[in-house]
Amino acid sequence: MQTGLTGFMNAVVCLCFVNSVILSQAADNMEGNVALSERPIRQSHSLCAGEKEYVHKRKQIVLHSLNTLEINCTADSVPHIALLASGGGQRAAVGLVGSLHQMEKEGLLDTLLYLGGVSGSTWSMASLYNDSQFSTNMDAAVSRLFDSPSVKLEQAVDWLGERAKEEHFSLADIWGVLTSAGFMKQMDLRCLSDEANRNATNPYPIYCAIEKHCFTQGPIEGKWFEISPHEAGFTELGLFIETSLLGSKFQNGTLLEKKKEMDMVKLQGILGCAIANEETLRDFVPQWLNVSGHLDSAAKEYLRVWIILDKVIALTRITVKDTTALMYLDKLQKILEDKVNHSKTESVEAESMEERKTLFNQWSQELLAAVETWSQSLDDGAFKTDVSFLINQVIPLIAEWKWGTTGNFLYRYQESSVPACLYSNERLQLIDAGLVINVPYPSFLGDKRDIDLIIAPEYSAGNMFETLTLARDYAAEMKKPFPEINDTILEDSDWPKDCYVLEGKEKEPTIIYMPLFNRRNCKDAEEFKAKMDEFSTFQRPFSQEKIKFVLETAKENVKNNKETLLKEINKAALRRHNKWKAGEP
């Protein structure tokens, strides 16, 4: 009897040991295969638990801020206020820092529950949120625009070398490292999900992108993509995964293999890559290259090569201090410019489409060959090694024109709302959301975040008020509330005022729209246009003088409109209080 009991106990101990080993191996393999029964996709049009908890904590800070401003408010009726920053390259990145800096000085920054961005504004958001307390010290954020040490070329190349080993390597990685090094002067290697457990000192951040497959051939519901510290997914489809899983391998709603989460350098490359869309190439087309407004495929390929090489050279300059290296870069710039000018002469002589196609292909190869010859002519050393590696990574990606690729969590997902362009692709292509709407309105319309007041500093280029009209049309198509836009406002597009208020009714949010350049800082429409041209989106990194000018202009806009902001914040608090009294959530 004793022997039988002992045998039984030994078997139990053995079984427990085996189970513990299995569990231990499963934990150790978090980067590898994951149990097929796991279903990590959340389907909902409500806030996830993590965002809900953060917002609840943030409301305590907002409440204190409102009381300090002598705005009547209770814990049950804190207004939902979001600052939605537009895109606009470095102009937007610097402008957002200026707007937030002045809001802090005026005691307004802590009234914000949310901060949303697209394109260039997400570059500065990424930099700001590297500091878990930035809302209390915007002076430090401003200082970083001027005083940050430059990123060294070898540091950028080392990062790129690691990314090149990964499955989802694309031009967005090149763009990300050059943006980080060239514009923001820092390599932020943390992951967005690292912020999930922070306190609520800063507004809750929402970064926005679009999915390229759906952008070009899918329904509107599959286009808009939002990323927060807790979740990433499709706003209108209501399909999300934890942000730490973005890029992992999925099929039929099951997590097959967990991949390492992308860092903020790569994310900046994805969020700000407007040129991923070939239509954006038109902004770079010189007159001699365009024939009756038609940009054929051969011309597009030539532009791809020229634009990327030009940007790589310009941003590489920021990462080097050695005078010999700078001399080499100047020489390469001159070689490419001479090639382009020579092409201009030949283009005039080419008449047929077939001739143009042959010429463009020839020019593309000549540009690439010139870069290759130049890199081989460099003196042996670290600069030659780094530049050669960079060029060898860039050239194959130009031919593929692959941007923002990452794992598709909706691949073969059995849900009727999933568009075919998402269902059938193993990879997502996430690119610049400004290609759809250059302000992140879609993530903040409707019941999910139930926004009372949107503060919208406008740093966009192009047609003034376009972001408003596009958002209005988007809201109408998605059957979401949006305030009325008076037609008389649109008549100001050539020379806008510094502030407009679009009054929201019932479920519509009120929008405070604040153009960067306006009648207060431009004496007439001609000066307004000149300023928009001078600070255009697609140009080389700003000088210190340009950075200071944009920064001060954005600050002045907030300062000049403090009373309007306070008035509308007060009305938003009253509106939320009335909702609370009526029993609305």
N, C-alpha and C positions, 0 to 999 in steps of 0.2 A: 504493500500500500504506500509506504514511505517512498519507495523507489519510483512508483508511478507518479506520485505527486511531484517529486523532484524533477522527473523528466518533463512533466507538464510545465513546471515553473521555468525550466531551462528553455523550453520552446517559446514561452511567452517573452522571456528576456531577449531571446534571439530575434523574435519577430519585431519587438520594439526597437532593437538596435538597427535592424534592416530598414524599418520605416524612418528612423532618424537619419540614416545615411541618405535615403531617397529624398527626404525633405531638405537635407543640407545641400545635396547636389542640385535640387531644383532652385534653391536660393542662390547658389553659386552661378547658375546658368541664366541669370536675369538678362544678360546681354545676348543670350542664344535663344534656343527654341522655347516656346511658351505653350502651356497646355492648350489643346485645341478647343476645349470647352469654354475658354475665357471669351466673354463678350464685352469688350471695352467701349463700344460705341454708345454714347448717350443720345437719345432722341427726345428732344424737348424744345419748346420755345420759351422756357423759363430759365432763370439764372441757375447756375450750378451751385452746389453747396458752398464751395470755396469762395466764389465771388460774393454770394449772399452774406457770408460771415464777414468778409472784408468790408463790404459796403456798410454793414451794420456798425462796425467799429469806426469807419470813416465818418459816419453821421455824427458821432460824438464830437469829433473835431470841427465839423461844419457847424454844428449847433453852437459850440463855444465861439467860433468866429462870427457868426451872425449876431449873437448876443453882444459881443464886443463892438460890433458895428451899430448896435442899438436897433436891430431888426427883430421884431417880435417873432418868436418861434419856440415851439416845444419839441421835446424828443420824439413825439408822434407825428410831427408835421415838418420835418426837415426837407427842404426842397431838393429835387434832383437836378443839379446844375452840372453841365458838361462843357468843357472847352474843347472844341473840335478844330484842330489845326490843319490848314490846307497843305498840299504839296507845293513844290516850287524850288527844288534843288537846295543849294546852299542858302539862298535867300530865305526859304522857309525855315531851314534849320536854325539860322541865326535869328530870324524874326521871332520864332517861338520863344527862344531864350529871352529876348528883349521883352516880349509881352508878359511872360511869367515873372520876370524880374520886377517889372513895374507893378504888377498885381500884388506881389509880395510887399512892396513898399507901401502900397495903398491899403494893405490889410484885406485884400480880396482873394488871394490865392487859396486860402483855406476854406473858401465857400464852395470850392469845386469838389464834386463827388467823383467825377470822371475826367480823364484826359485821353482824347482819341487823336490819332494821326494817320496820315497816309504819306507815302513818298518821302520827300525831303524832311518833313517835320518829324518823321519817325527816326531819322538819324540823330537829331538832338534829344528825342525822347529816350532812345537807347542810352545815350551818354548821361542824361539827367538821372535816370533810374539806376545807374550804377551806384549812386549815392542814395542810401535808404532814407536820408533826411533832407533831400534837396529842397523841399518846400520851405524849410526853415532857414536856408542859407543859399539863396540864389546868387549872392555875390561870388561865391566859389565857382558856380557854373559859368558866370560871365568871365571870371579870371581864366578859366580853362580855355576859352575861345582864343585868348591872346598869349597865355603863358605856358601852355602845355608843350613839353618837349616833343620834337618830331619823332615819329616812328621810324626806325631804321629799316633800310631796304631788306637786310638779311632777316629781320624779324618778320616782315611781311612774307618773304619768300619761304621761311620755315613753316609758317602757318599754312601757306598755299601747298607746300609739299605734303603736309598731312592730309589736307582735303583731297588732293589729287589721288590718294589711295582709296578714297571712298567711292561707293557705288553711285551716289547722286552728285557727282562733280559736274559743275556747269559754269557758264560765264557769270552767273550770279555770285559765285565764289570769288572770281577775279574782281568783279564790281564791288563786292563787299570789302575785300581787303584794301582796294584802292580808295574807296569811300572812307573807310575807317582811318587809313593812314594819311590820305590826302586832305580830306575835309575836316574830320573830327579829331585827328591827331592822337588817336588812342586805339589800342587793340583790346576790345572788351570781350574777354574769353568766357565770361559767365553765361549761363543759360537762362532764358526767360522764366522757366519754371522755378528757378532759385528764389524768385520773389514771392512764391505762393504762400510762404509762411512768415512774411514780414508783418510788422505792425502797420497801421493805417496812416502813417505820417503823411504820405503822398496820395494824391488822387489815384483812383484805380485806373491802370493803363489798358487801352485797347489799341492794338496795332492792326492795320487792315491791308489786305492784298486782294488780288482777284485770281481766279483759276483760268489759265490761258486757253485750255481746250474749250471750256464753256464760253469764254469771252468771244472766241472766234466762231463757234458753231453750236453752242448750246443755249438753253433757256436762261432767262434772267435769274431764276432761283439758284442756279449753280455757279453764278459768277462771284458773288461777294464772299470773302473769306476773312474771318477775324481771329486774332490770336491774343490771348490774355495770359497772365501767369498761371492760370488754372486750366484753361481749355483752348482748343483750336478747332475751328470747323466752319461750316457753311451757315451763314446767318439766316437765310430764308428757308433752307431745308431743315434747319433745326437739328443737324447731325454733327456731333462733336466727339472729340477724344481728349484725354488729358494732354496738355501741351508737351509733357516729357515724352509722349509717344509719337509726336509728329516726326515723320521720316521712317518710322518702323514699318515692317512688312505685314500686310494684312491680306486676307482673302475671305470673302463671304462673312464679313463682320468679325472674324476671328484674328487675334493677334498671333501671327506665326513666328515672328522673330523681332525681338526688341533691339533697336539700333540706338546708338548714342545720339542724344538730342543735339541739334545744331546750336552753335553759340551765337552771340549777338553780332559778331562780325558777318557771318553768313546771312543772318536774318536781315541786317541792314542792306546787304546786296540784293536780297529778294525784294524787299519792300520798296527800294528806290530805283529799280531797273526799268525805267520807262522805255528805254530804247529796245527792250526785248520785243516790243510790238513793232513790226516793220513799218506800220503807218507813221510811227513817230520819226522814222528816218527822213520823212519829208521835211521836217524842221531843219535838217542839215543839208538839203539839196541846193547846191548853187544853181543859178539860172542856166548856166551853160550845159548843165547835166540833165536838165529837164526838157522834155519835148512835149509841147502841148499839154502840160500838166500830167503827163503819163510817166510813171516810173516803172520801167520794165524790170524783169527778174535779174538780168545781167547788171543793170545799174544798181540794183539793190545790193547785190553781192559785192560790188566795188565799194559802195558806201559802207557796208558792214566792216570791210577790211580797213578802210581809211579811218572811220570813226573810232573803232576800238584801238587801233595803233596810236592814233592821236591822243586818246584819253590815257592810255597806258603810259605814254611818254610824259604827258603833262603831270600826271599824278605821281609817277616815279621820281620826278624832279623834287617833289616835296620831301621824299624820304632820304635824299642824299645831300651831303654838305661838301663833299670833296670836290675841289675846283676842277680837277681833271675829269672826274665822272660827269660833272655838269657840262663841261666842254664837249665830251662825247655825245651827250644827249642833245646839245645844241646842233651838233653836226648831223645827227640822225634826223632831227626836226627839219633841218635845211634840205637834206636829201629827199625826204618825203614831200616837202613843199615843192621842190623842183620837179619831182615826178608828177605831182598833181597839176602844176602849171603847164607842163609839157602835154599832159593829157587834155587839158582845156583847148590847146591849139589844135590837136588832132581831132577833137570832137567836132569842132566847127566844120571840118572837112568831111566827116562821115555823115552820109545822108540816109542810107537804108538801115532798117532795123537789124538786118543781118550783119552789116558792117559795125554797127554800134555794139552788138553782142560780142563779136570777135574782139573788138577793141577793149571793151570792159573786162573781158576775161584775161586779156593780155596785161592790162594795167594792174589788175588784182595780183597776178602772179609776179609782176615787176615790183610792186610794193613789198610783197612778202620776201622776194629774193633780195631786195635792197636791205631789208632789216636783217636777214640772215647773214649777208655779206658784212654788214656793219658789225654785228655781234662777234663774228669770227675775227674781225680786225682789231678788236680790243686787246689791250695788254692783259696778260695773264694775271689773275688775282681774284679777290672776292667779288668785285663789281662785275667782272665778266661772267663769273660763275652764276651769280644771282640773276643778272639780266638774261643770260642764255636760258636759264631754267624758266624764267617768267615767259619769255617768248615761245619756248617749246611747249608750254602749257596753253598759251593763248591761241596760237595758230590753228590747231586742230578743232578747238571749240568754236572758232569763227565760222568754219565750214559747216559745222552742225547747227549753229545758232541755237544752242540749247541753254535755256535759262530756268532757274528756280525749280529744278526737278527734285522731287522728294517722294517718299512712299505714299501711295493712295489708300487711305483707310476705307474708302468706299468701293474698292475693287471687288467686283462680283458680289456686292452687298445686296441681299434679297429684300429690297424695299422699293415699292412702286414709285416713290417720289424721286429716286436717284436717276438723274439724266443719263442717257446712253453714253455721253462723252466722258462721264465719270465711272460708270459701271464697267466699261470695257478696257480702261487704261490702268496698268499697274502703277503708273506714276502720275502724280499731280505736277503741274507746272505753275508755281505761284509767282506772280509778277506784280508790278506796280499798280495799286488800286486807282491811282490818279487817271489811268486810262479810261475808267468808267465814270467816276466822279472824284474830283480832286479835293474833296473834303469827306471825312468818314461818316456822312449822314446815315447810310443804311444800317449801321450797327446801333444807332441811337434813336431810331424811329419806332413807334409802336409800343406795345404793352410791356415788352421784356424788361427794358430799363426805365420805361415810363418817365421820360425826361420832361421837366417843366421849362427849363431855360437852356438854350444853346448859345454859347459865346463863340463866335466864328471869326477869328482874325484871318483875313484873306491875304495870303502871300502868293497866290497863283499868278502865272503869266496868262497871256491870251485874253479872251473876251471876259471883261468884268461882268459879274453876276451869272456867268455860265454855271458855276457850281450850284447856285441857288435854283436855276431853272431845271438843271439836270436832276437835282434832288427832288424837286417838285414832281417832275415827270415819273421818276422812279417810284416815289411814294404813291402816286396815282395808280401805277401799274400793279404795285404790291398791295394796294388798298390800305395804305397806312396814312395817318393824319399828318398834314403839313400845312403851315400857315399860308394865307393868300399873299401873293406877290403883286403889288400894285404896279400896273403897266408904266406909270409915270417914273417909277424907280429905274426901270430898264433904260429910260431915255438918258440917264446919266452915265452910261457905260464908257464914254470917251473921257469923262472927267468926274469921277464919283466923289460924293461927300465922304467924310471920314467915319460916319456911323449911320446905320439904318436899323430900325427896329421893325421886325415883322411880328405883329401881335398874334399870338396863338389863342385860339378859342376852344373851349371844352378840352378835347384830348390832344389838340395840336400844341407842340412846343412853341414858345416864343423864341425868335432868333435875333440876336444882336450881331449884325454883319459889319465888319470893320476892315475896309481895304487898307493895305499898307501904304500905298501912294494914293493921294486924294487931294481935295481942294484946299486943305489946310497947308499941305507941304509942297504943292505944285500950283504955280500961279495961273496956269491955263492948261488946256487939253494937250497942247504941244509939249509942254514940260512934263506932263504926266506920261505921254508916250516915250519921251526921251529917257525918263527914269526907268520905265519898264524895259526898254532896250538895253540900257546901261547895266541893269542887274538881271539880265535874262537868265533863264534856267540852265541852259546848256552852254556853259563856259568853264574856263579853268578856275581853280580855287581862287577865292577872293583875296585881295591884298588886305593888310591890317586896316587900312583906311576904309575900304569898302565894308568890311565886317563891322567896324565901329559905326559907320553911317546907317546901315540897316538896323543894327541893334538900337541905336538912339531913336530912329524913326519909329520903330515898333513900340518902344517905351513911351514916346510922346503921344502916340495914338491912345494908349491906355490912360495916360495922365489926363489928356484932354477930354476923355469921355467917362471919367470916374463917376460923375453924377448920374449919367444915363445908366451905367452899370449898376450902381447902387439902387436906383429907382426900380429897375427890372428885377434885381435880386429880391428886393422887398416884395414886389408883386408876385414873384414866384413862391415866396414863403407864404403869402396870403392864399394863393391858389392851392398850395399843398395843404394848408390848414383847412380850407373849405372842403377839399377832397376827404380829409380825415373825418371831419364832422359829418359828412354825408355817408360815411362808412365804407369809402373806397379804400383799397389797399395802398 
